[in-house]
């Protein structure tokens, strides 16, 4: 230690070009712990000053360039926002004495004419669609009752409850030219909610569960059948396009919510098990 010499080395961190920040990142917690100065990612800064700083004032030319280069999807959405703002504010509203404009109906005019002129074909497609709905239901129940995985069932219960609330709250008029069938689901041409499509949402829920189990071929089969189902529903005027689009989003949303419910339930079960273990009590049955 008598002849030891201390040396210091300066370590510089190379900046990640994909990061939209300018390299200075302050941690409020670290800043408060150290008084006024915080050290994060090799950068020093005054916490009290940085707290009041405006984020975009620290942007550089490279930050803007890298934003468009590495974050193309948000940039595409930004362009879409500007485009549809122009469309929305210059669009002529549909008069109240005319049926709603639906782009899906426009795209399926030819199919609608074919199904209108052939009741047998309409009945066959309706029967096949009912079989597909049965396949969705059978898979979701199988995953719960046979495999012991209730997530898809919980998701379907969440989804259909929300669909019932929304469908009753806003009861849309039946589209003009609706082609019903006695073998369609629900069977017998009974009344049904238009918003949103339970057919599409149920198929999405089943497909997502198949992907979790790495049943890729079955999942892709359900996706293709779901697309054909959507085309058929538009061709028969059984749903508006918005019903199908929201059905797709609803399937994804409620699958995610069911997953969060399962996680919270497992966490709560673990806490109860830990507390009961500390108290020496027996854990009651939990579902």
C-alpha positions in Angstrom: 0.0 0.0 0.0 3.1 2.2 0.4 3.9 2.4 -3.2 0.4 1.9 -4.5 -0.9 4.4 -7.0 -4.5 4.9 -7.6 -5.7 5.2 -11.1 -9.0 6.4 -12.4 -10.7 5.4 -15.6 -13.4 7.2 -17.4 -16.0 4.8 -18.9 -18.2 6.2 -21.6 -21.3 4.4 -22.7 -22.0 4.2 -26.3 -25.4 5.6 -27.2 -28.0 3.3 -28.6 -29.1 4.8 -31.9 -32.5 3.2 -31.5 -33.2 5.1 -28.3 -35.3 8.3 -28.9 -33.8 10.0 -25.8 -30.6 12.1 -25.9 -28.8 9.9 -23.5 -29.6 11.8 -20.3 -32.1 9.9 -18.2 -32.8 11.0 -14.7 -34.3 8.7 -12.1 -36.5 10.7 -9.7 -36.1 8.1 -6.9 -32.3 8.1 -7.2 -32.4 11.9 -7.5 -34.3 12.3 -4.2 -32.1 9.8 -2.5 -28.9 11.6 -3.5 -30.1 15.1 -2.8 -30.0 17.1 -6.0 -27.9 14.9 -8.3 -28.7 11.6 -9.9 -26.5 9.3 -11.9 -28.3 7.1 -14.5 -26.8 5.5 -17.6 -23.5 7.4 -17.0 -25.0 10.9 -17.1 -25.1 13.5 -14.4 -27.8 16.0 -14.0 -29.5 18.3 -11.6 -32.8 16.6 -10.6 -34.6 19.8 -9.6 -33.8 21.4 -13.0 -34.5 18.3 -15.0 -37.8 17.8 -13.3 -39.1 21.0 -14.9 -37.4 20.5 -18.3 -39.6 19.9 -21.3 -38.8 16.6 -23.0 -38.9 17.7 -26.6 -36.4 20.5 -25.9 -33.7 17.9 -25.4 -34.4 16.2 -28.7 -31.7 16.2 -31.4 -31.7 15.8 -35.1 -30.7 12.1 -34.7 -33.5 11.5 -32.3 -36.1 12.7 -34.8 -34.4 10.6 -37.6 -34.3 7.5 -35.5 -37.9 7.9 -34.4 -39.0 7.6 -38.0 -36.4 4.9 -38.7 -37.0 2.5 -35.8 -40.6 3.3 -34.8 -42.3 3.1 -38.1 -45.6 1.7 -36.8 -46.4 4.7 -34.5 -45.4 7.0 -37.4 -47.8 5.1 -39.7 -50.5 5.6 -37.1 -49.7 9.3 -36.8 -50.1 9.6 -40.6 -53.4 7.7 -40.3 -54.6 10.1 -37.7 -54.0 13.1 -39.9 -55.6 11.3 -42.9 -58.8 10.3 -41.1 -59.1 13.7 -39.4 -59.3 15.1 -42.9 -61.8 12.5 -44.0 -64.0 12.9 -40.9 -64.2 16.7 -41.0 -65.1 16.8 -44.8 -67.4 13.8 -44.9 -71.1 14.3 -45.6 -73.2 12.7 -42.9 -75.7 10.0 -43.9 -79.3 11.4 -43.8 -81.6 9.9 -41.2 -84.0 8.6 -44.0 -81.2 6.5 -45.6 -79.7 3.2 -44.3 -76.2 3.4 -42.8 -73.3 3.3 -45.2 -71.2 0.1 -44.7 -68.1 -0.5 -46.7 -68.3 -4.3 -46.0 -71.8 -4.3 -47.6 -70.4 -2.6 -50.7 -67.6 -5.1 -51.0 -70.0 -8.1 -50.7 -72.7 -6.9 -53.1 -72.0 -9.8 -55.5 -72.2 -12.4 -52.7 -75.4 -10.9 -51.4 -77.0 -11.1 -54.9 -75.9 -14.8 -55.2 -77.3 -15.7 -51.8 -80.5 -13.8 -52.4 -81.1 -15.8 -55.6 -80.2 -19.2 -54.0 -81.8 -20.0 -50.7 -80.3 -23.5 -50.8 -76.7 -22.1 -50.8 -77.6 -19.6 -48.1 -78.9 -22.5 -46.0 -75.8 -24.6 -46.5 -73.5 -21.8 -45.6 -75.6 -21.0 -42.5 -75.4 -24.6 -41.4 -71.6 -24.7 -41.9 -71.3 -21.5 -39.9 -73.4 -23.1 -37.1 -71.0 -26.1 -37.1 -68.1 -23.6 -36.7 -69.8 -22.0 -33.7 -70.2 -25.4 -32.2 -66.5 -26.1 -32.8 -65.6 -22.9 -30.9 -67.8 -23.8 -28.0 -66.6 -27.4 -27.8 -62.9 -26.3 -27.8 -63.4 -23.7 -25.1 -65.3 -26.1 -22.8 -62.8 -28.8 -23.6 -59.9 -26.6 -22.4 -61.7 -26.0 -19.1 -63.4 -29.3 -18.3 -60.9 -31.8 -19.8 -57.5 -29.9 -19.7 -58.2 -27.9 -16.6 -57.4 -24.5 -18.2 -60.3 -22.1 -17.5 -58.9 -19.0 -19.2 -60.8 -19.3 -22.5 -64.0 -20.0 -20.6 -63.5 -17.0 -18.3 -62.8 -14.9 -21.4 -66.0 -16.0 -23.1 -68.1 -15.3 -20.0 -66.6 -11.8 -19.8 -67.1 -11.2 -23.5 -70.7 -12.4 -23.7 -71.7 -10.4 -20.6 -70.3 -7.2 -22.0 -71.8 -8.0 -25.4 -75.2 -8.3 -23.7 -74.9 -5.0 -21.9 -73.7 -3.1 -25.1 -76.2 -4.9 -27.4 -79.1 -4.0 -25.2 -77.9 -0.5 -24.5 -77.8 0.4 -28.3 -80.1 -1.8 -30.3 -79.2 -1.2 -33.9 -81.7 -1.7 -36.7 -81.5 -4.9 -38.7 -79.6 -4.2 -42.0 -81.6 -3.9 -45.1 -81.5 -7.1 -47.2 -80.9 -9.4 -44.2 -80.9 -13.0 -45.3 -81.9 -15.2 -42.4 -81.9 -19.0 -42.2 -83.6 -21.5 -40.0 -80.3 -23.4 -39.4 -78.3 -20.3 -38.6 -77.1 -19.6 -35.0 -79.1 -18.7 -33.1 -81.3 -21.3 -34.6 -84.7 -20.4 -35.7 -84.2 -16.7 -36.8 -84.7 -15.5 -33.2 -83.8 -12.0 -32.2 -80.1 -11.3 -31.6 -77.8 -8.4 -30.7 -75.9 -6.9 -33.7 -73.2 -5.2 -31.7 -70.9 -6.8 -31.4 -70.3 -10.1 -33.2 -70.1 -13.0 -30.7 -69.2 -15.3 -33.6 -66.0 -13.5 -34.4 -65.1 -12.8 -30.7 -65.6 -16.5 -29.7 -63.4 -17.6 -32.6 -60.6 -15.2 -31.6 -60.7 -16.4 -28.0 -60.4 -20.0 -29.1 -57.6 -19.2 -31.5 -55.6 -17.3 -28.9 -55.8 -20.2 -26.5 -54.6 -22.6 -29.3 -51.6 -20.4 -29.8 -50.8 -20.5 -26.1 -50.8 -24.3 -26.4 -48.7 -24.1 -29.6 -51.5 -25.7 -31.6 -50.5 -23.6 -34.6 -52.2 -25.5 -37.4 -55.5 -25.6 -35.5 -55.2 -21.9 -34.7 -54.6 -20.9 -38.3 -57.5 -23.1 -39.4 -59.8 -21.2 -37.0 -58.4 -17.9 -38.3 -59.2 -18.8 -41.9 -62.7 -20.0 -40.9 -63.2 -16.8 -39.0 -62.4 -14.7 -42.1 -64.8 -16.8 -44.2 -67.4 -16.5 -41.4 -67.0 -12.7 -41.5 -67.4 -12.5 -45.3 -70.5 -14.7 -45.0 -72.0 -12.5 -42.3 -71.5 -9.4 -44.4 -72.9 -11.1 -47.5 -76.1 -12.1 -45.6 -76.2 -8.6 -44.0 -76.2 -10.4 -40.6 -73.7 -7.9 -39.1 -72.4 -4.5 -39.9 -68.6 -4.2 -40.5 -68.2 -2.4 -37.2 -69.7 -5.4 -35.4 -67.1 -7.7 -36.8 -64.2 -5.4 -36.2 -65.2 -4.8 -32.6 -65.7 -8.5 -32.2 -62.1 -9.1 -33.2 -60.9 -6.5 -30.7 -63.2 -7.8 -28.0 -61.8 -11.3 -28.3 -58.3 -10.0 -27.8 -59.3 -7.7 -24.9 -61.3 -10.2 -22.9 -58.6 -12.9 -23.4 -56.1 -10.4 -21.8 -58.5 -9.6 -19.0 -59.1 -13.3 -18.3 -55.3 -13.7 -18.1 -55.0 -10.9 -15.6 -57.8 -12.4 -13.5 -56.0 -15.7 -13.4 -52.7 -14.0 -12.4 -54.5 -12.1 -9.6 -56.3 -15.2 -8.4 -53.0 -17.2 -8.3 -51.3 -14.4 -6.4 -54.2 -14.1 -3.9 -54.2 -17.9 -3.5 -50.4 -17.8 -2.8 -50.8 -15.1 -0.2 -53.6 -17.0 1.6 -51.6 -20.2 1.5 -48.6 -18.3 3.0 -50.7 -16.7 5.8 -52.4 -20.0 6.6 -49.0 -21.7 6.8 -47.7 -19.1 9.2 -50.9 -19.4 11.4 -50.8 -23.2 11.2 -54.3 -23.4 9.9 -55.5 -25.6 7.0 -56.2 -24.1 3.7 -59.7 -24.4 2.5 -60.7 -25.6 -0.9 -60.1 -23.0 -3.6 -61.4 -23.1 -7.2 
